[in-house]
């Protein structure tokens, strides 16, 4: 424990975490937004953003396949970019004007979780100076963005989030692993992680919000003006270390033990013979300090007849955590 900061244990001294570790910024949940790609972009105003805060967006969905309406051909759609300007979030899509088509998974919406980090201001709590301009803040206006479950597991197929965890319905699953060929993705509707090309040993940290915090017998507590505990040391906050856009090429994260929020990062297809195509999800590969998008599980087959199609490449903005804060 040589680093400067505030060291806390939530397991009676077996492990410790640093509230100021790694230069990450603690973020707290604001709301989940949804958008369907029937126009080029959607812009949302986040009305509950604090004046002295910075927004972060964690994608829940990064790619979908639509089919039906005027055209019976499947069309792959991905998130082309996410813009943040003050209290506004803009979602851009790779394809639009779907003419009444529906998603083949039965849910036409893309989902995104919006968080904020608190900058230096009038709120009371703990502030840590990361550099000359950036603060980590654990304050009275935190809603939740806390680790409610963590484990290390070996997966070759599917793994489901335990249904009894705090804030199960709103959870965000982050993971760290090291395997040059395994692809990991997450289905938020079923709360199921899928590994293609395993087995692989994965460190899993589940974060959630919108629940009443459990109260330990001792530790560090922060309350708001209404007397509600907004943070206690039983939980490790959601610390964002950095971000990058995940595509089909390997990219270094610059973090020795990177951990990323899991989702479907995009969609793709291959011809399997004649006019038949196999559609698949794209998930995330992680090897050493680098990540990329890659082919995950198969989802559907189509007969194109004499038609041709094209799907967009993955280019999904994603946040990166420092896994050493949690494992």
N, C-alpha and C positions, 0 to 999 in steps of 0.2 A: 504493500500500500504506500508506494513512494509518491504517487501523484498528488498534487494539491487539490483539495476539494472537500466534499462531505461524504465520508464513507459510512454505509449503512448495511446492516445484515437483516435479512428477513427469514433466516432459518437457524437462529440461535448460534450464529458464529461459524457455521459450516462454510459459507461463502459471504463475500461482501461486494457491494456495488457502489460506485462513485457517482453522486448526482452531477458532478462536473466532469465525468470521464470522457476522454476522447474528443472533446470539443463539440459533442453533439448538442442539439437543441431539443429540449423537452416540448412535445406538442400535445395539445388537448383537443378532443373531438368537438366539432361544432354541428355538422349535419351531413346527411347523405343526400346527394342530388342524383337525378336520373335524366337521361336524354336518349331519344331515339333519332337515328340519322335520316330524318326526312327533310333536313335542310343542312346547309354547309356547316353551320356552327350554332351552338347555344351559348348564351351568356347569362350567368346567374349572379344576382347581387346577394351577398352573404350578410344579412341584416344584423346578425348577432356577433359579428366580428368586433373584438375590442379595438379601440382607437390605437393603442400602442402594441399592435401585434402584427405578425406576418403570417399569411396563409400558406398552407401546404395541401396538396391534393394527392390522395392515395387511390389509384385506380382499383376498382373491384372487378371491372370487366374491360378487356382490351380488344376483343375481337368477337364478331358474330357472323353467322351465315343466314341470309334472308332468302325466301323463296315463295313464289305465289303471285297474286295480284295479276297485273297485265302480262307479265312474263313468268313462265314456269321455270326459268333457269335459276340456279342458285347464284347468289352474289355475296362475296365476302366483303365485310366492312371492318375497318380497324380505326383506332384512335390515331389521328394524324398529328395531334399536338394538344397541349393544355396550356393556356395562358392565364396568368394571374396579374391583375392590376388593382392594387389597393384592396377593396372589398368585393371585387368582381372576378369570377372564374369563367373562362371561355373554353368550351370543348369543341375541337375541330375534328371532323370525320374525313376518312379517305374516299368515301363514296356517299352520295345522297340521291334524292329523288327516287325512292324505292317504290313509289306508285302502289302503295297499299300492301306491299309484301310483308310477311311475318317471319320472325326468327324461327329457325327449325327447332330450337330448344323450347319453343312455346312462350318465351318472354322477350318482347321486342326491345326492352330497355337496356341501356348501358348504365352502370352505377359507378359513383365516385364518392369517396369519403373526404370531407373537407375538415382540416385541422388548422389550428393556429398555434404559433409560439409567441409568448409574451415578451416584449422588449422592455427595457428599463422604463418605469413610469410610476404611477401613483398607487398601484396595487401593492398589497403587503404580502410578504412571503420570503422566499430565498432567491437571491440573484447571484449568479456566478459569471465573472468576466472571462469569456473564452479568448477574446483578442481585444483590440482597442475599440471595436465597434459592435461586437456580438455578445449577447448575454444568453445564458441558460437561466430560465426563471421557473420556479415552482411556486405558484401564487394562489391567492384566494379565489381567483376567477377561473381556475382550471375546472373543466367539467369532468371528463375522464379521458384517458388515453393511456391506460395502465395495463401492465402485463398481469393477466389473470391465471395463466397456466403456462408451464414450460416443461419440456421433456426431450429426451433423446431416444429416437426410435430407428429401427431398420425397416424400410418399406420396399416392397416389390409388388406394386398394384395400388390398392387404395388404403387410406387411413382417414377415419372420421374424427372430427373434433368432439371431445366428450360433451354430451348435451347438458351436463350439470354445472358447467363453468359459469361464473358471473358474466352477465351480458351476452349470453350465447348467440342471440339473434343478431347482434351488432358486431360480431367479432371480426377481427382482421388477423390473418395468420401469416407470420413471418418465419423464415427458415434460413438456415445455413447448412451447407454440405460441401463435399469436395469429391467430384466424380466427373471424368471427362466425357461421359456418354449418357448419363441419366438426365431425363427431362422431368421437371416437377411443375405441376399446375394445380389450381384450386378452383373448385366449383362452389361459389358462395351460396347458391340456392340449396344445395344439399349439405354444405359444410364438409366437403370431402376433398382431401388431397389425393392426387393421382400421380404415381411415379411410373414413367415409361423407360425401359432400359435399365432397370435396377437389378439386384437390390442395391440400396444406398442407405447409409446411416445419416440421419438428418437431425439437427438441433431445431426444435420447433418452439417458438414463443408466440402465444396467442394474446392479443391485446383487445380490450373492449371498452365500452362506455355505457352510460345510461343505467347504472345500477347503484344501489346503496353500498358504500364501501364497508367491508368487514373491518371491525375495530380490534386491533391487537391489544394485549394487556399493557404494553409499553412500546415506546418508540417515538418517532417524530410525527406530529400532527399539524395540519394547517386547516383552519376553519374560515368560512366566509362570514359576512355580517349577519346572515340569517342563522348562524350556529350550525351550519352543515359542514361536515368534514369533506374537504375537496381533495385532500391528499393525506395519506399516511404511509409510513415506511414499510408496511406489509407489501406494497406494490412497487415495482420498478416502472418508471415512466417510459413512454414511447419516445426514444431519443432518435432524432434524424441526424445522420452524419453528413450526407450529401445526396446527390441525385444524378441520374444520367438517363439517356434514351436507349432503351433496349431494342436492338435490331438483330439481324442474322449473323453479325460479326462479333467475335470476342472483343470485350472491352474491359480494361482494368478498372477496378473500383478504387484502388489506392488504399484499401483497408485489408489488414492481414486476415481478418475473420469477418467477411461481409455477410450481412443478413438482409434479405429483401422481402417485401410483402408479396405473397403469392397470388396469382390470378391467371387467367388466360390472356396471354400477351398479344394474340392475333390468331388468324386462321389461314389454312393453306389447303392445297389439293395436289394429287398426282394422278396421272392416267394409269389405269391398271390393265388396260387392254381394250382395243376398239374405241368405242365412245364412252366407256365407263370411267368415272373418276371417283377417287376416294378422298373425302374431305376429312381434315384433321384439325385439332386444336394446336396452337403453339404455346409452349410453356417456357420455362427457364432452365438453362444449363448453368452450373456453377463449378468451376475448377480452379483451385487455389484462390487467387484474388480476383478472378475474371468471371464475367457472366455474359450470356448471349441468349437470344430466342432460338428455339429449335422445335422440331416436330414432337408433339405429344400424342395423346390418344386419338384414335380414329372415331369419327362421329356419324358419318352417313355416306352412302354411295348414290350416285346419280348417273343416269344415261343421258348424255348430251345430244344424242342424235347427230345432226350435221352442224350443230352450233359450237362455237368456241367461247371460252370464258377466261378471265384473268382475275386474280385476287391480289390485294395490296400486300406489300411486305410489312413486317412488323417494325414499328417505330414508336414505342410506348414510353413516355416519361415515367420513371419509377424512382422512388426514394430508396436510399441505402442506409442501413443501420450498422452499428459496430457490434458484431456478435459477442465480443469479449465483455460487453456490458451485462450480458445475460447468461453466458456459459463459460 
